[in-house]
Amino acid sequence: MRKRKSGQVADLRTLTIHDIRQAKKLSDAEKWNQTEKDWELIISKPGNVCLAAETNGKIIGTAAAMNYENEVAWIGMVLVDREFRGQGISKLLLTGLLEQLKSCRSVKLDATPAGQKVYPKFGFREEYLIHRMTIESVETATLKAECDGSLEPLQPDDIPEVIEYDRRVFGTDRKFLLEFLVENYPEYAWVLKREGRINGFALGRKGTRFNQVGPVMASTTEEATKLMLKLLICLEGKPVVTDILDDKRDLTEWLYAAGFVKQRHFIRMYRNENPFPGIPENQFLICGPELG
């Protein structure tokens, strides 16, 4: 635990598995979608940096960074108890995170509009917009798209090729994350193949409020739409959330036609430099702002 400085309202320490219930109370209070399993993923992955701000034995703030192969660190889960806001807790957490991420070549995040005003003070620059779209109950009967024989459930033998496809498009290796999604939510895992090769894939996971669809990556909007339709058919009648890149206008209109509504937006940002931009034109839906 870091020794509290004069005037500092909280101590900074490592967030552990034993803190999940307290951490989830903070995310639940903000009506975020993370489950205990999500928190466990973030905390348990080797190399990740997860911090808690604590006062009198109570966790009043959190911040975490997914470490993708020491190339990209992805900051998320920046939460502060409403009772303690405006007292420098976010600054304390972010400063602590960045101190421990100096070995990572790139630090990125998806900021809310409120965070967009704060992060430039830490050296972050804007990259592009992402829109959160939700639906309370999926109905696919009227959707214009066709699922054809190119779509298949993701099989264990497909995983290495999916990891490599994701590495090219996202910009770095997310093997740990993708294997977690496939292992825990195989019913959400689909691939699109052309001539025996993977030309796109879709994954997802369950949340506390919505089923999260993403990441979805593909070579074309048509292929991304087919993957989306397959997942939505699997989620018929259930609430769904998606985080879609701003430039994917055709797919956005398709989601509007399906009954999705735009809830809010995020701003993808990088600190100082962006050596791993990936291929955004082939990335349609992200995994979520806390995971990239």
N, C-alpha and C positions, 0 to 999 in steps of 0.2 A: 504494500500500500504506500502510495506517495504521501509524504508528510504534508498536512494542510498548512498553507501559507496564512499569514495574518490577514484577516478579513474574508478569507475563503469559506464559503458556506458548506462545502462538501469535501470528502476525501475521494481520491481517484484510485481505483483498484481494478484488477482483472475480473471480468465477468465470467462466471463459471456455470457449469451444468446445474449446480445447486441453486442458481439464481433465476432459473427459467420462469418459475411462477411469478416472481416479482417483476421480471422484465415483461412478461406477457400482460400483466396488469396495466403497464404503461402503454403498450401497443393497443390493447383492448379499449383503453380510455379514449384513444384517438380514433377508434373504429377502424383500425388497420386490419389487414387480412391474415396476418401471420399466425400459424398454429404453433403449438409447443414443438412439433417436429421441425418446423422451420427454424425456430430458435436453436434447437439442438444442432441442426446442420451448421448454422453460422458459428456457434460457439465451439463445436467439437472438431472442425476441420483444422488439421495441423497447419501452422503458419498464419492462421487468421489472428487478427488483433481485435479483442472485444473488451470494452471498458465499461465500468459502472461508476457513477458518482453516487456516493453514499453519505448519509448523515444520520447519526444516532441509530445505526443498524438498518436504516431504510434506504432502498435504492430509489433515488429521485431522478436519475438520468442514465441513459445508455448511448453507446455509439460502437459501431463495429465495422470491420473492413475484411471482406473476402480477399484472400491473397491467391491470385491466379498465377502460379509458377514464378512468383517474385518479379513478374513482368508488369502486371496490372493489379493494383489494389482497388477494390470497389467498396466505397464507403456507403453505409446505410444504417438503418435502425437508430438514427439520431433522435432521441426522445428525451423530453424533460417534463417532469411532473408540473402540472399547471400552477400549483401552489408556489413553485420555486423558480418560475420563469422571470427573466429580467435581472437575474443575479449572477450572470456569467457562467452558468453551468455548461451551455453549449460550447462556449469558447474553451472552457477547461477540457471538455471531452475531445473536441477537435484538435486542440493543441497536443493533447496526449497521444491521440491516434497518429498524427503526422510525425511526431517525434519517433514513433516506432515503425514508421513506413519508409524511412529514408533509403532502405536498400531496394525498394521497389522502383522500377524505372518509370512507372506511370501511376498516377492516382486519379480515379474518376468517380463520378457519382451522378445520380439523377435527382436534381433539386426541385423542391416545391417552389412556387412563386415567392413564398416568404424566405426560403433558404437562398433563392437567387440573389437577394440583396446582401446576404451575409458572406457567401463563399468567395466572392472576388477579393475580399480582405485577406483571404488565405492563399491567394494566387490562382484561383480557378477562373477558367474562361469558358464561354458558352460554345457548344458544338452544334446541337440541333434540338428541336422540340419533340416531345412524345406526348400523345393524348391518351388519357385513361377513358375507356368506354365500358359501360356496364349494361347488363340486362337482368331483370329479376327472374325471368322464366323463359328459357330458350324455346322457340317454336320454329322449326325448320321447313315446314310444309311448303311455304311460299318462296323459299330462297331459290335464286337462279344460279345454279352451279350443278355440276355432275361429278359424282365420285366414280372413277373408272378403275380398271384393273391395275393401274400404275401405283395405287395406294395399297400399302401392306402394313399390318401390325409390325412394329419394330421387334426384331429377333436379336438374341444375344450376339449372333455373328455380325449383325449390322453395327454394333456399338463402336468399334474402332473407326469405321468410315464416318459415322455420325460425329464422333469427336473431332475428326480431322476436318469435316465440313464446317463444323462450328468454329474451329480454330481459325480457319480462313476468314469466315464472315464476321465473327465477333472480334477477332484480332489477337487472341491468345488462348491457351489451352484451359478448358473448363471441365476436364475429365471427371473430377470429384463431384461437381454439381450435376453433370448429365447422368452419371451412373446413379446418383442418389434419386433423381427424378424417375429414371427407368425402373429402378428396383422397387421404389415405393408406389409409383403410379403407372404401372404398365398399361393400363386401359387407356391412358392418355397419349401413349407413345406410338406415332405413326411415321412411316417413311414413304416418299414418293420416288419411284425408280424409273429410269429410262435406260434401256439396253443393259439392264443388270446393274447399273450404277445408281447410287443415291443422288437425287437431284433436288432434294428438299426434305425437311422433317418438321414434325410438330411434337411438342411435349406439353405437359401441364401438371397441375397439382391441386389438391384440395386446400381450401382456406377456411378461416373461421366464419366468413360472411359470403364469400363467392368462390367458385371454382376458377382458378387462374389458368388461362390458356396462354402459353408461351414458354419458351421461345418458339417462334415459327420462322423458318428460314427456307428460301426457295429461289430458283433462278428467275421466275416470272411471277407476275401478279396472278395469272391464271392458276399456276401451280399452288401458290400460297392460298388462294381461295378454295381450291379443292381440299387442301389439308385442313383449313378452317372448318369447312362444311363437315368433314368426317368427324372432327372433335365435337362440333356442336350437335351432330346427330347423337353422339354418345352421351351428351349432356342435356338431352331433350327434357324440358320442364324444370331445369335447375338454374340457379343464378350463376352468371359468368362475368368475369372481369378480364379485359384485355388492355395492354399498353402498346399502342401502335405508333410507329414513326410518322412524323408529320407529313413526309413526302409521299406516303402510301395512300393517295387520295382515292383511287378506284376501290381499294379494299375498304377504306373508311366509309365510302358511300354504300358499299355492299353491307357493311355492318349496320349502318343506319336503316337500310331496307329490312334488315333482320329484326329491327326493334331496339338496337343498342342506342344508348344516349351518351353524350360526352359529359363526363363528370368533372374533370379538371385536367391540368397538364403538368408535365415535368420538363425541366431543362437539363439535358445531358451536358455535363461539364467535365473538363480535365484540368489538372493542375500543372501550370508552367508549360509543359510540352505534351504532345499526343503521338508518341511513336508507334502506337498500336491501334490505329483507327478502324481496322477491319474493312469490310466491304458493306457499308450501310445500305446500298441499293438492294442487297439480297437479304437483309434483315427486315422482317415485317413486324413481328411482335417480339418484345423483349421478355425476359423471364420474370421481371418485376424490378422496381427501382432499387430494392435492397440487394439484388443479385446481378444486375446488368442484363 
